[in-house]
Each structure stands twice: as structure tokens, then as C-alpha cells.
């Protein structure tokens, strides 16, 4: 599995799923899309379906789905949930394949 979800991130995903009352079987889908100031950006959303094109793995009770075509971009990526001293909260992607990223931290190039 190219992506790992930390226990802290999984807890936050479960909290969000509970608040949104999503149907059973919903997965957290991680992908890459073109755009952003560095060429690519992460795509993180919920999905009710998976296919044979996906890798599906369970992390701390959260099903994570990634299309296999994104393996070269996401191999070794760790997704965490962080809160900083200013009270900002969000998911943080640590991707060893990134050769350049922008100041906002949401776009990258490989």
C-alpha cells in the first residue's frame, strides 16, 4: 500500500464520518489531480464505491481506497492530522516522492 494513515488521522476521519452520517461501507479515497501552483494536488474525499482498480486497506478502522494508477505519485506517503499553535487543523501529507512543493503545502511536483 503506497499510503499510510496515522492513528490520529484515522480518528479524525471517523469523527467526520460520524458527524456526516455517511452510509456503512464508505471509504476515504485518496488521489492526485492536476493543478495547484506546483503541478499536482492531493484529492481527499469520501466514496461509497470501490473497484478492481483500487487498493483498499484498513487503517485503525478506516477503509482507505487508492486507484493503482496513483502509486507512482503516492508511494510511501503518510497522512496525518495535525493542529498547530495558531489553532489551524488539517490533514498533512508527508510524501517522499515530492521534489518541489508550494508554500501552501497543498500542491507538489514529482
N, C-alpha and C positions, 0 to 999 in steps of 0.2 A: 504494500500500500504506500503510495507516494506521500500521503498526507497523514499527519498525526494530530489528533485533537486532544488538548490537555484536559485534565480533570476540571480545572477552573472554567475552561471554555465550555465543556460539556454541561456543567452545572448551569451556566448562563443560558445555553440553548434550551435545556429542559425548562428553565424558568419562563423563557419566551414562549415555548410551545404550550405550557400550561396557561399562560395569560391569553393566548390567542385561540385556545380551544380547537386546535387542529385535529384532524381525524387520525385515528390509530394508523400506524404504518408510514406516517410522514417521515421523510428523511431530510437531512441537511445536505444540500447539494453545493459542491464547491467546483468552480470552474475558472476559466480565464476568458476574457473578452478583449478585443482590440479597443484601444482608446486610452485616454489619460495622457499626461504630458511625457511619459516615458515609453509609450507604445502599447502596453498591456495593463489591464487592471483585473483585480480579483472579482469574481462573481460568487456571491454567497446568498443562498435563498432556500426556501423550503419547497419540497416537491412531494407529490403523492404517488409518483410512479418511478420505477427503475426499469432498465432493460439489460440485455446481454452486453451492451456497450459500456456498462458501468462496472466499476469496482465498488462493492458495498461492504463496509466494515463497521463494527460496533465499537465505540469508544465510550466507556462509562455509561452505557445505556442509551447512547445517541447513535443512530444509524447515519453514517456518512457515505454519500454517493459521489463518485467522480467518474466522468467519462474517461475511458482509457486514453483517448487522444490527447488529454491534458498531462499525461505522465511526464513528458519531457520538460514541461514548464513547472510542474509542482513537485517533482521527485525530492523527497526529504523535507518538505515544508512542514512546519509546526504551527498550528493555530492555537493561540492563547487568548484569554480575555484579561484585559488589564485596566486598571484605574490609576490615573496619575495624581500628582499633588494638587492639580488645579480642578480635580473632580471630573475630568474627562474620562469617559469609559468607552471601550470598544474592543473589537476583535483585532488581534495583532498577528500578522503573518510573518514568520521567520523562514525565508526561502533561500537556501544555499545556492540556488541557480541564478539569482539576481546579480547582474553585473552593473546595473545602474537603476536608481530609483529617484523619484522626485521628492521634494520637501514635504509634501502632504502625506507621503507614505502609502498612498493607495494605488500608485501606478509604478510599473517596473519594466525593465527590458532584460532579456536573457541572451 
